[in-house]
Amino acid sequence: MAHTDEITKAIAAHGMWKRRLTQAIENGKMDTPVDTVRMDNQCAFGKWLYGVSLDLQGTTSAQYEEVKKLHAQFHRVAAQVVELALSGKKHEALQLMSLDGEFTKISSKLTAAMSIWLKKVAA
């Protein structure tokens, strides 16, 4: 499978979300609407994940299912952070982003799952 590039790019892109969300908390603005942030099929990785370029073997693996589930959770929690940030609830938004916050937990799980999937795809 030649999907290693997509997974590698996704790991990096989802890592950048922490910076984007932190900026949203700091300035109360976000360049992407909350409803779009919430959807897991609107980012580049989500479009690929739900798209037609993945073969049947790729979409039936346990790794694919785990990544898909965590990716959806990641977007839901990211949208929560944005909603709180835009409504001036900085403290609550920062709590989701803290070391033991829900965003950090889901983000870590997603990155780990993508890394495992990447190793299996590259093997």
C-alpha positions in Angstrom: 0.0 0.0 0.0 1.2 3.5 -0.8 -0.7 5.1 2.0 2.3 5.9 4.2 2.5 9.5 2.9 -1.1 10.3 3.8 -0.8 8.9 7.3 2.5 10.7 7.9 1.0 14.0 6.7 -2.0 13.4 8.9 0.2 12.9 12.0 1.9 16.2 11.4 -1.3 18.1 10.5 -3.2 16.9 13.6 -0.2 18.0 15.7 -0.6 21.5 14.3 -4.2 21.6 15.7 -2.9 22.2 19.2 -1.3 25.5 18.0 -4.4 26.5 16.1 -6.6 25.8 19.1 -4.3 27.6 21.5 -4.4 30.7 19.3 -8.2 30.5 19.2 -8.2 30.5 23.0 -5.8 33.4 23.2 -7.6 35.7 20.7 -11.2 34.4 20.7 -11.1 33.8 16.9 -10.9 30.8 14.6 -10.5 30.8 10.8 -12.6 27.6 10.5 -16.3 27.5 11.5 -17.0 25.3 14.5 -19.4 23.1 12.5 -16.6 22.4 10.0 -14.0 21.7 12.8 -16.5 19.1 14.2 -16.8 17.2 10.9 -14.1 14.5 10.5 -14.4 14.3 6.8 -13.5 18.0 5.9 -9.8 18.0 6.7 -7.4 16.6 4.1 -6.9 13.4 6.1 -10.6 13.0 6.6 -11.3 13.4 2.9 -8.7 10.7 2.3 -9.9 8.4 5.1 -13.5 8.5 3.7 -12.4 8.7 0.1 -12.1 6.1 -2.7 -8.3 5.9 -2.8 -8.1 3.5 0.1 -8.3 -0.1 -1.0 -10.6 -2.7 0.6 -7.7 -4.1 2.6 -7.0 -0.7 4.0 -10.6 0.0 5.1 -11.3 -3.4 6.7 -8.3 -3.4 9.0 -8.6 -2.9 12.8 -6.1 -0.1 12.5 -8.3 1.8 10.0 -11.4 1.4 12.3 -9.5 2.6 15.3 -8.0 5.6 13.5 -11.4 6.5 12.0 -13.1 6.3 15.5 -10.4 8.4 17.2 -10.2 10.9 14.3 -14.0 11.6 14.8 -13.5 12.0 18.5 -10.5 14.3 17.9 -12.7 16.6 15.7 -15.6 16.6 18.3 -13.3 17.7 21.1 -11.5 20.2 18.9 -14.9 21.7 18.1 -15.6 21.9 21.8 -12.4 23.8 22.4 -13.3 26.2 19.6 -16.8 26.7 20.9 -15.5 27.5 24.4 -12.8 29.8 23.0 -15.2 31.8 20.8 -17.6 32.2 23.7 -14.8 33.6 26.0 -14.6 30.5 28.2 -10.8 30.4 28.1 -10.4 28.5 31.4 -12.7 25.7 30.2 -11.0 25.6 26.8 -7.6 25.4 28.4 -8.7 22.6 30.6 -9.6 20.5 27.6 -6.1 21.3 26.2 -4.2 20.6 29.5 -2.0 17.6 29.9 -4.8 15.5 31.4 -7.5 17.2 29.3 -9.8 15.4 26.8 -8.2 17.0 23.7 -4.7 16.0 24.8 -5.8 12.4 25.6 -7.7 12.0 22.3 -4.9 13.6 20.3 -2.3 11.3 21.9 -4.4 8.2 21.2 -5.0 9.3 17.6 -1.3 9.9 17.0 -0.4 6.5 18.5 -3.1 4.7 16.5 -1.9 6.4 13.3 1.7 5.5 14.1 0.7 1.8 14.5 -1.2 1.9 11.3 1.7 3.5 9.5 4.1 0.8 10.7 1.6 -1.9 9.5 1.1 -0.2 6.1 4.8 0.3 5.6 5.7 -3.4 6.5 
